Amino acid sequence: MVRPVPGRNTLMWRVFGKCGEITPQICQARNFAAMITAAQCRSARTLLSWSLNKLASAASVPANVIDSFEMERQRPDAATIGALQRAFEDVGVEFLPDDDVRVRAATPPDR
């Protein structure tokens, strides 16, 4: 068995059904630990001028689930929140600490 080295590696037993050793940098880069909040979901949708139905379609999540999440009536499971987050990130939304959200600046095309 691989033993975790304090401060260097984090042993994760299950990450999407797989076992293995993952460094903290990989966890941070893939955003395993952080999930978006209801406030971030509302803010991202507003920044993009997306309706509930547009987000529901982009994330393949029912609109009533998104509405319940945004209104903080019920927190969906991790897979659903992940689908919402990926839908936003795919179009350039970045989630920051303290419930902040921004849209990535467009990069100029290579010449």
N, C-alpha and C positions, 0 to 999 in steps of 0.2 A: 504494500500500500504506500502511496506517496504521502509524505507528511508535509503539511503546509509550513513554510518558513515565515515566521512573524515579520510583517512589514514588506515581504516580497511577493508572496503568492497567496491567493485565496482559494481554498478548495471548495468547489461547488459540486454538490452531488447530483443535482438535477437542474439543467438549463435546457428547457424545451425538450425534455425527455432524454438528454444525453448526459453522460458522466464525463468528468475530466477536470483538469486543472486550468484555471483561468486567472490571469494576472489582473490586478485592480485596474490597470490601464485599459485592458480590453473591456472590462465591465463598464468603465466610464465611457469609453468610445462607443460602445453599443447601447449605452443608457439602460443597462439591466436594472439598476437600482431605482432610477427615477421614473415615476409615472406622472403623466399630466394631471393637473387638478381640474375641478369643475370650472374654476375661474379662468384657467388657461384655455380650456376648451371654448368657453364663451368668447374670450378675447380673440383667439385665433380665428374663429368663425366670423367675428365682426371685422377683423383686419382684412379677411378675404372677401367680405360681403357674401358669404355663403349662407344659404337657407339651411334649415334642419334637413330637408330632403336632399339637398346637394351633398352635405356631409354624409348622410346616411348612405347615399349611393356610392360615394368615393370610398367609404370605409366598410361597406357591406354590413352595416349595423342598422337595426330598426330605428326609425326616427323617435319613437316613444322612449326607447332606451336612452338615446342621447338627451332628450328633453329631461328625463328623470335625473340623469347625471348632472346636467348643467344647472338644474334647479335644486340640486343637492338633496333630492328626495331618496335616491337610491344609488349606491356606487356599484357600477357593473364589475364583472370579473376582470382579472388582469388581461386576458386575451382580448376582450372588447376594448378596454382602454388602450391597449397596444395597437389595435387596428385603427382607432381614432388618431392616435399619435402618428402612426405611419402615414395615414392619409394626409395629414397636415405637413409632415416633414417632406413628403414626396413633391409638394408644391412650394417648398422653400421656407416653411415656418420653422423657427428655432424657439425652443422652450428654455427659458432662463430661470435662475433661482428667484425666489420671492414672487412667484406667480406671474413673472414677466414673460412677454411673448414678443417676438419680432419676426419680420420677414427678411430673409437673407437678401443682401444687395445683389443685383444682377451683375455677373462678371462679363466684361467685354469679350467678344469672340477673339480667338487667336488669329493673328495675321500671318 
